[in-house]
Amino acid sequence: MRPSEGSKLRVVFGADHGGFYLKKEMTARLKGNYEILDIGAVSFEPDDDYPDFVVPVAETVVSGRAQRGIIICGSGVGACIVANKIPGIRAAICHDMYSAHQGVEHDDMNVLCLGARVIGTELATELVIAFLEARFSGEERHRRRFEKTLAIEKQALSGGGGKKEGV
């Protein structure tokens, strides 16, 4: 779901203690150009757990209350694993510019995962903007692959486990 012409892209952010300070900086930098929904953490809690922030971000994106999601933890790995357990989420860790925009353009990625202990603030800002400004290309080959991905997800949800017969 894209925002209507003239409205701002709605982006939901979430982070555990590992990504708390980077999330705080990212939301401050982006708030003028995007509509920001911050689901937490609202304070630094060294014992919090990333799944407690990942799931609400993912659910907000899947429901359409936000068009994109950004999750920040220490490495990005755990957040990405959890996010991809939610049907309808296409999350990836991106610590380079190409992947941040290409993931949207080719694969319709809707959640960006970042590792605050892996990248700095300036690179994170560039990655987030590349992700948010990218659009799915809609090219036939990308639509075809996207449809195959959705079929795998649907099969897994129905108990098929993503395996094709005879494999």
Secondary structure by P-SEA (a helix, b strand, c coil): ccccccccbbbbbbbcccaaaaaaaaaaaccccccccccccccccccccaaaaaaaaaaaaaaccccbbbbbcccaaaaaaaaaaccccbbbbbccccccccccccccccbbbbbcccccaaaaaaaaaaaaaccccccaaaaaaaaaaaaaaaaaaaccccccccc
